Amino acid sequence: MKCTVRTRTQKNVFDIPQIASLRSDFEIKKEREVSKVRILETWSDGSPRLVMVNGKVLSIVVRKKSNGFPDSVDINGTRYSVDVSKIDSSHYGGESKPTKHTGGGKITAVLPGQISSLQAKPGQDVKKGQLLGILEAMKMENEILAPCDGKIQTVKVERGQTVMRGDLILEIA
């Protein structure tokens, strides 16, 4: 994913791994320069709090827009505006829901995660927008909503089950 950070005097473009693949250790590439990054601590929402970059510890606060995209980042008390120019990760999917309606009444996961709550049962009538369950991904609870009115045909998951991106969660007819 490309991430552009602008200050009053310069613009930097970084290549960073997809959010879904972030581990505690990774590399950021800026042109021909590579920086080693280690996440030391995170906030309750899973965003980095303390990060070590090439051996230097930095305090981080990520401020997000209402659509989930990063708006700015405070690094050691200095604020930088952020412009994410290309999104490869479903974590920053804008207004899209964490579940996807693929037609034919199938609801699939667009994030890897764990089903922490499930209210849907086969044969149950549902209305468009009704809460069917919760998918917990990257320390965030994502609602699984009915994409249309109908009746639950099959439920392919159960509470506590881990799902991967694209896995079928349930079908509505």
C-alpha positions in Angstrom: 0.0 0.0 0.0 1.3 3.5 -0.8 1.0 6.0 2.0 1.8 9.7 1.5 2.7 11.9 4.4 2.8 15.7 3.9 4.4 18.3 6.1 4.5 22.0 5.3 7.9 21.6 3.6 8.0 18.2 2.1 6.0 15.2 0.8 7.1 11.6 1.5 5.7 8.5 -0.1 6.1 5.1 1.7 5.4 1.5 0.7 4.1 -0.3 3.7 2.7 -3.9 4.1 -1.0 -4.5 3.9 -2.6 -3.9 7.3 -3.8 -7.5 7.5 -0.2 -8.7 7.2 1.3 -6.4 9.8 3.3 -8.2 12.4 5.2 -6.6 15.2 8.3 -6.4 12.9 8.2 -5.2 9.3 10.0 -2.9 6.9 8.9 0.4 5.3 10.3 1.3 1.9 10.9 5.0 0.8 12.4 5.1 -2.6 15.7 3.1 -2.1 15.8 3.5 1.7 14.5 0.7 3.9 13.6 1.3 7.6 13.1 -1.5 10.1 10.0 -1.0 12.2 8.9 -2.8 15.4 5.5 -2.2 17.0 6.2 -2.1 20.8 2.7 -1.2 22.1 -0.8 -0.6 20.6 -3.8 1.4 21.6 -7.0 -0.4 22.5 -8.2 -0.1 18.8 -5.1 -1.9 17.6 -3.4 1.2 16.2 0.3 1.6 17.0 1.2 3.5 20.3 4.9 3.0 20.6 7.0 2.1 17.6 10.8 1.6 17.2 12.1 2.7 13.8 15.8 1.9 13.1 16.4 1.6 16.9 14.6 4.9 17.8 11.4 4.7 19.9 8.6 7.0 18.7 5.2 7.8 20.4 2.4 7.5 17.8 -1.2 8.6 17.7 -3.2 7.9 14.6 -6.3 10.2 14.1 -8.9 8.7 11.8 -11.7 10.3 9.7 -15.3 9.1 10.2 -14.9 6.6 7.3 -11.9 4.9 9.0 -9.2 6.3 6.8 -6.2 7.9 8.6 -6.4 11.7 8.7 -3.2 12.5 10.6 -0.5 10.9 12.7 1.1 12.5 15.7 4.8 11.4 16.1 6.4 12.4 19.3 3.9 15.3 19.6 4.3 16.6 16.0 1.2 16.2 13.8 1.5 15.1 10.2 -1.4 14.9 7.7 -1.8 11.6 5.9 -3.1 10.9 2.4 -3.6 7.2 1.6 -3.5 7.1 -2.1 -4.0 3.4 -2.8 -5.8 0.9 -0.6 -4.8 -2.7 -0.8 -6.2 -3.7 2.6 -9.9 -4.2 3.4 -9.2 -2.7 6.9 -9.5 0.8 5.3 -12.5 -0.1 3.1 -14.1 3.3 3.5 -17.9 3.0 3.7 -18.0 -0.7 2.7 -19.2 -3.1 5.3 -17.0 -5.8 6.8 -19.2 -8.3 5.1 -19.9 -8.4 1.4 -23.1 -9.3 -0.4 -22.0 -11.4 -3.4 -25.4 -11.9 -5.0 -27.6 -14.9 -4.6 -28.0 -14.1 -0.9 -24.5 -15.1 0.1 -22.6 -13.1 2.7 -18.9 -13.6 2.9 -16.2 -12.2 5.1 -14.0 -9.5 3.7 -11.6 -9.6 6.6 -10.0 -12.5 8.4 -11.3 -12.7 12.0 -13.3 -14.5 14.6 -17.1 -14.7 14.8 -17.7 -13.3 18.3 -21.5 -13.2 18.2 -24.1 -14.8 15.9 -27.8 -14.0 16.1 -28.8 -15.7 12.7 -30.5 -19.0 12.7 -31.7 -21.1 9.6 -35.4 -20.3 8.8 -35.3 -16.9 10.5 -36.9 -14.0 8.6 -34.6 -10.9 8.4 -34.9 -7.4 7.2 -32.3 -5.4 5.3 -29.8 -3.9 7.7 -30.7 -6.3 10.6 -27.7 -7.3 12.8 -26.9 -11.0 12.1 -23.6 -11.2 14.0 -20.3 -9.7 14.9 -16.9 -10.4 13.2 -14.0 -9.5 15.4 -11.0 -8.5 13.3 -7.8 -6.7 14.4 -9.3 -5.9 17.8 -12.4 -4.2 16.3 -15.9 -5.5 16.3 -17.5 -5.4 12.8 -21.2 -5.8 12.3 -22.5 -8.5 9.9 -25.7 -6.9 8.5 -28.4 -8.4 6.3 -27.9 -7.0 2.8 -31.6 -7.6 1.9 -34.9 -8.8 3.2 -35.4 -12.5 3.2 -35.1 -15.8 5.1 -31.8 -17.3 6.4 -31.2 -20.5 4.4 -28.0 -21.7 5.9 -25.5 -20.5 8.5 -22.0 -21.8 7.7 -20.2 -20.5 10.8 -20.6 -20.7 14.6 -19.7 -18.5 17.5 -15.9 -18.6 18.1 -15.0 -19.8 14.7 -12.2 -18.2 12.8 -12.9 -17.1 9.2 -10.7 -16.0 6.4 -11.4 -13.4 3.7 -13.9 -14.8 1.2 -15.3 -17.5 3.5 -19.0 -18.0 3.3 -20.8 -16.8 6.5 -24.4 -17.4 5.7 -27.0 -17.5 2.9 -30.3 -15.5 2.6 -33.1 -16.4 0.2 
